[in-house]
Amino acid sequence: MNHTDILTDLKKGKYAPVYFLHGEEPYYIDLISDYIENNILSDSEKSFNLTILYGKDVDHKTVIDNARRFPMMATHQVVILKEAQSMKSLQDLNIYIENPLHSTLLVICHKHKKLDKRTKFAKVVQRNAVVLESKRPYDNQMPKWVSSYLKELGYEIKPLESNLIAEYLGNNLSKVANELDKLAINLPSGHTITKDDIQEHIGISKDYNIFELQDAIGSRNQSKSYRIVKYFQSNPRNHPLVVVIGTLYSFFAKIYMMHFLRHAPEREIQKTLGLSSGYFIKDYKKAASSYSKTQTEQVLHLLKQYDLKAKGVERVSFSDQAILQELVYHILAV
C-alpha cells in the first residue's frame, strides 16, 4: 500500500493490527505514525492506551507484552515502536505479528533502510501486516511532488517555480514540506505561487539561481551569466561549486540528447530527457541551437574536468569561486 491508501483507511476507521513502515525516506513513516499517534485515540484515552517505545531501549518481549494488553475504556490501544532498526531482537516479533491482538494497533517504524525481503521475518510481515516501503524520490520527481503537496494545501504553482523550489531544497521531503508549510502560512488559500513569493518566504533569489544561470549560459548571455556567477561567489554556502557543476552537467547532457531528438514528439522528448514537465522542452531546443553537437561535447568535457578540480582530485591553487568563474568563461568561449 502507499501512504495515501493507508491514511484513507485510517480516516475511515479501517484499522489493521500491525503496520510495518520501512524505507530510506523517513517523511512518509513519520506522516503515518504521527497520524495514528494523534488521531486514533481521544485525549482521555491516550493516558492508558498509547505507548511509545524505542528500539534501542527495548527488546521484542517488551513490545509483545505491551501489544498483548487489552485497551482500557477504549476500543483500541496504540503501541508505536520507533527506531525499530536499532532493536537487536526485531525479528523475534514474528511470534506476535503472526497472531496479533486486533484491539491493538502496533506501528513499527523502521527508518533509513528497507527491510530485507528475503528473510523469514519479512515474509511474515508481508503476510500479516500493512506494509509501507517509503522510498526517497529521485530529483526529477521532486517538482511534481512540490506541485502535488501545494495542491493538497490549496495552492497552485507553475512548472518553473516548482522546479526552482525542488532544485534549491533537494529531495529531503521533511525539509521541503516544512518550507512549503511556511510558504502556505503566509499566503491566501487558492493563491498561485510566484517567484516573488518563493524569494520572500523561502529565500531563493528569483533572479540569481541555477535555472537563471542555465538560461543565461544556454543563450550565451555573457553579462547575465557573470552577474549570476558573482552572486554565487558571494553566497558560496547556498551555491556549492560541486552542486552547480553537477546541475550544469545534467543541463548540457540534456542539450546533447536534444541534438538527436529535434524531430521527435514532445512526449518522447520529455520522457527521454527525464523532464517533470514539457514546459522546459523549448529551453533545451533553444540551447541546442546555441551549442552545436560538437560544442556540447566540448562543454561536457570541460564540466568533467572542473568537477575533478572542485572535488580536489586535481590540485588547484585558487578558490571555488575562481574555479566557477573560469569554468563559465570557458563554456561561453566554446
N, C-alpha and C positions, 0 to 999 in steps of 0.2 A: 504494500500500500504506500501511497505517497502521503505527504504531510496534510494535504488538503482533504483527502479521504478520511484520514484519521480524525482530524478536527471536526469534520462534518458529522461523523458518527458520534463523537463525544458531545457535540452540541445538541444532538437529537436524543441523548441519554442512552445510546447504544454502547455499553462498556464491555471491554474484554478483561479477563482476569490477569493477563500478562502482556505488557508492552516492552518490546526489546528495541531500543533506539541506538543505532550504532553508525559509525562512519567518520570521515575526516572533517566534515563540516559541522561544527557544534551548534550552529544557528537553529536548525530545524529540531534538533534534540532538545534544546532549551525551550523552543517555542511550544512543543507538545508537553514536555514535563511541567513547564510553568503553568500552562492552561489547566492541566489536571490538578496541580497543587492548589491553584487559586479558585477553581470553579466547580469541582465535583462536590465538595462539601461546603456546608454553610459555616459561618464563623463559629457558631456554637458547637458544631460537630467536629471541627478541626482539633479542638483541645484533646479529645480522646481517640480520634480516628485518623490523624495524619502523622505519619512517621517518616522522618528524613534520615537516611543512613549514608555513610561514605565508605566506599570500597576499601580505602587504605586503613580504615579503623575497625572494620568488622569482618567476620567470616561468613560462610554460607549458612551455618547453623543459626546465627543471629538473625539473618534475613528471613530464613524459613520460619523461625519462631514468631517473628513479628507478622509475617504474611498469613500464618495459620490462626491468628487471633480473630475472633468474631467482632464485628463492629458494635460499638456501644451507643444506643439511642440513635442509630442511623442505619440506612440500608446498606451502606458500603463503608469500607475503610480504604485509605490510600497509603501505600508504602513506596517511597521513592528511593532507589539505590543510585546515588550519584558517584561518579568516578569509578564505575564498575570495572573498568580496565585495570584498576590498581588492586583489585581483590584477588588474592592468590588462589582462593578456592572457588572462583566464579563458576567453573564447570560443574561443581557439585550441586549447583542449583537445579540441575536437570531433574533431580528427585521431586522437587516441588513443581517445576514447570510441567512435568508430565501429568500431574494430578493437582492442579491449583484449586484454591478456595474461590468460589465465584462471587463471594461478597467482598473480596479484596481486589483492588487494582494495584498490581505490582508493576512498577515502572523501573526498568533497568536502563540506565544511561551510560553507554559505552562510547566514550568520546575519543576523537583524534585518530582512530583507526577502525577499520571494519573488521567484523568477526570473520574468522577463517571458516568458510562454509563447508570445508571438507571434514571438519571434526564431528564427532558423535554429538557433542553438545549443540553445535549449530543446527544439526538435523532435528534435534528435539525442539529447539527454539522455533525453527521454521514450521514444524507441525502443530505446535501448541500455543504460539504467541502471535500477536500482531507485531510485525517486524517492519521497521523503517530503516533503510540504509540512506544516511544523509550524505549526499555527495557534494563535494566542492565544485561549483560551476566553473567552466572554462571562461577565460577572459572574454571571448567573443559572445558568450551568453549573457554577460552582465548588463549590457544596455537594455535588453529585453526584460531582464529581471528588475532593473530600476523602473522601467516603464510600468510593469505589472504591479509592482509594490505601490507606486504612487497612485495608480488607478484604483487600487483597493482602498486607499486613503481618500479618494475623491478628487484626484488631480490629474491633469493631462501634461504630457511632456513630449516634445518633438525629438526625432532621432539624433539630431546634432547635440542637443542638450543632454540626452540620456547617455550618449557616448562620452561626452565631456565628463560627466559625473563618474561613469564607470572607469574611464582611463585614470582619473585622478585618485579615486578611492580604492581601486583594485577589486579583488573578489572575496574579501573578508566580509561575509554577509552581515555579521553583527555590527561591524563598523559602518557599513553602508546604510543599514537600516536605521542606526542611531542618527546618522547625518540627515537622512530623509525625514525622519520623525521631527527633527529640529526645524527642517525646512517647512514642513507642514504646519507646525505650531504657529509660524509667523505669517502664513498666507491664508486667504479666504478659501473656503471649500469651492471646488469647481474651477479654480484658477489654473491657467496653463503656465507651467514653469518656464521662465526665461533665463537667458544668460545673466541678466542683472540680478535676478533672484539668487541664482547659484553663487554669484560673486559676493553678494551681501551676506548670505546666510551660511554658506559652506566655505567661502574664502577662495574659490577658484577664479582666477582672473579671466574675464570674458575676452580680453584682447591678447593676453600673454599666456598661452597654454600650448600643449603639444599639438593639438589639432590646428591651431593657427600657425604654428611653426611648419607643420606638414604642408599646409596650404601655401604658405609663403615660399618654401623650397620647391614644392611641386609646380608652382607657377613661375619660378625663377625670379621672385621679387626680392632683390638683394636688400633694399633698405628695410623692408618689413622683417626679413629673416634676421638681420643683425640687431634690430630693436628687440626682438624676442629673445635672441641669444643673450643680449646684455641683461635683460630682465632675469633670465635663468641664472646667469652668473651671479646676480645679486641675491638670488634665493636658492642656493645650491641644495639646501635640505629638502625643499619641496620639489626639486627637479634633479634627482641624482643622475649623474652622467650615464651610468650603465643602463638605467631605465630609458633615458632619452634615446640613446643609441639603439637599444633593442626595439623601441617603438618605431624609430625611423627605418630600421632594417625590415620590420614587418610591412611598413608602408611601401618601401621600394620593392619588396618581394611581390607584393600585390600588383604594383605597376608592371613588373616584369611579366607576370602571368597575363596581365591585361593585353600585352602585345600579341598574345596567342588567342585572345577572346574577343577581339574587336567586333566581330560579326555574329557573336553568339547571342542567344536570347538573354534578356536581363535576369531571368530566374536562374539560368545556368551560371551566369557571371556571379551573381550573389552567392550561390552555393559553392562555387569553385573558390572564390576569394574568402569565404567564411565570414561574410558581412552580416551584421544583425539586421540590416535594412537595405533595400535597394536604393535608398536615398543617396548613398555615397558613391554609387557607380559613376555618376557624372564627374566626380572629383578624380577618380582613378583614370578615367578616359582623358580628362584634361591634362593630368600629369604625364600620361603616356605620350601625349602629343608634344610635351616639353622635353621629354627624355627619350631618345631612341632606344631600341633594344640593346645596342652596344653600350650606349651611355649608362643605361640602367645597370648593366652588368658591371661597369666600372664603379658605379656608386656602391653597389653591393660589396664589391671587393674592398673599397675604402672603408665601409662600415665594419667589415670583419677586422680589418687592420686596427681601426681605432677602438674597437671593442676590446681587443687584446691590450691596448695601451691603457684603457680605462680600468681594466681588471688587474693591471700590474704585471701581466705576462711579459709584455715588452717594456723595458725600463725607459722612462722619460724624465726629463729634468724640469718639466713645467706642470702647472696645476691642471685640475679637471676643467676649470673654466677656460683656460687657454686651449686645451685639447678640443673642447666643443667649438670654440671659435674657429680654430684651424680646420676642423672637420667640415663645418658648414661652408667655409671658404672653398675648400677643395671640391665639395659636391656641386656648388654653384658654378665652378670653373670647368666642370666636366663637359 
